[in-house]
Amino acid sequence: MLKNISRDNKTIPSLLWGALILLFVIELIPNELSHLNGYKDIVFFRDKYIAIGTDGRIDNISIHGEKLTIDSSCQYKLNSAFSNVNLFIAVGEHGLIIYSTDGNTFIRAESGTDKNISGITFKNGLIIAGAEDGALLTSRDAKVWNLIKTKAQGNILSLSSNNSLFIGVTDAGEIIKSTDGVKWEIRDYNKEYAGYNPYSKFKKILAVDNNIFIIGTHEDGSPSILFSSLGNVWAERLPVYYDDKGSVNYLISEPNDITYDPDQDQFILACEKGELFTLPGCSKCNKLIKISESDLSAIIYYNNFLLIGDADYSVFIQRL
């Protein structure tokens, strides 16, 4: 049974995630000067979380909940981040790319473009960032970047990768895919699935092992959740869940970010209206829980911890 504690210490309705889970939540007080989009992405780097957001804000958050805003001298909004053992990278508007080897000092790279950059991923030593007008930027060290123009018609919104491929989505409903990061296959999802699946406006993509999920919205604003094993054939995952009384309900909040919990083999969505939505392998086991009044905008699972950021720069840390 999953329990959450809100800022007024009232118990929020519990959520069953397939097993009895010990959970605690720590909410960190947001900076009153923060506004607009809040956190945009969260990664784990050097024994701490790094959360990025509006106006170039970068916060270091320890696994114990201490929060420190870092002055990275960013002038533009940051959209996406990546980290591995040695490197942290964040990308944003107007061609902004910054990197760090310690999580405290940040260096701006010469991206060679003024295009807004919205996604970043890494595989086999190659870093790839996605930008406007179907543009990609590639690098081996985060310092020197090369621009690639794909045949995608839209702006690349999100990128991900697993052991087999690089994959991304655009705001024109395209799914882009590559095995080497150089040659890219472009598919128009809405054109290809017209008459079979509802029109979808993409937002984020996440690839892990043989599971790939895309989140977004339909034309009527309802959540769109697509899944595939290899990125070739796509199916809708209906956001259906059962409430405490056994009644069937549908998620209506727009999903903003997605992460994967490998221990319980489930995807977890951070949604508007402070809602979390879990997608385990069993579609009848989907669960919904409300943890905040603000829109949840970023989420990450790492080493039995789930960290969620919202549009008000509040952060919730949950131990699973």
Protein Blocks (a to p, Z undefined) as FASTA:
>chain_A
ZZdddfkopacddddehiacddddddddddfkbghjlpabdcdeehiacdddehhiacdd
dfkopacdddehpabdcfbdcddfkbccdddeehiacddfkopaccdddehpabdcfbdc
deehiacdddehhiacddfkomaccddddfbfbdcfbdcddfkbccdddfkopacddfko
maccdddfklmmgokaccdddfbdcdehjbccdddddfkopacddddfkomaccdddfbd
ddfkopacddfbdcfbdcddfklopaddddehhiacdddfblklgccddfbfbdcfbdcd
eehiacdddfkopacdddZZ
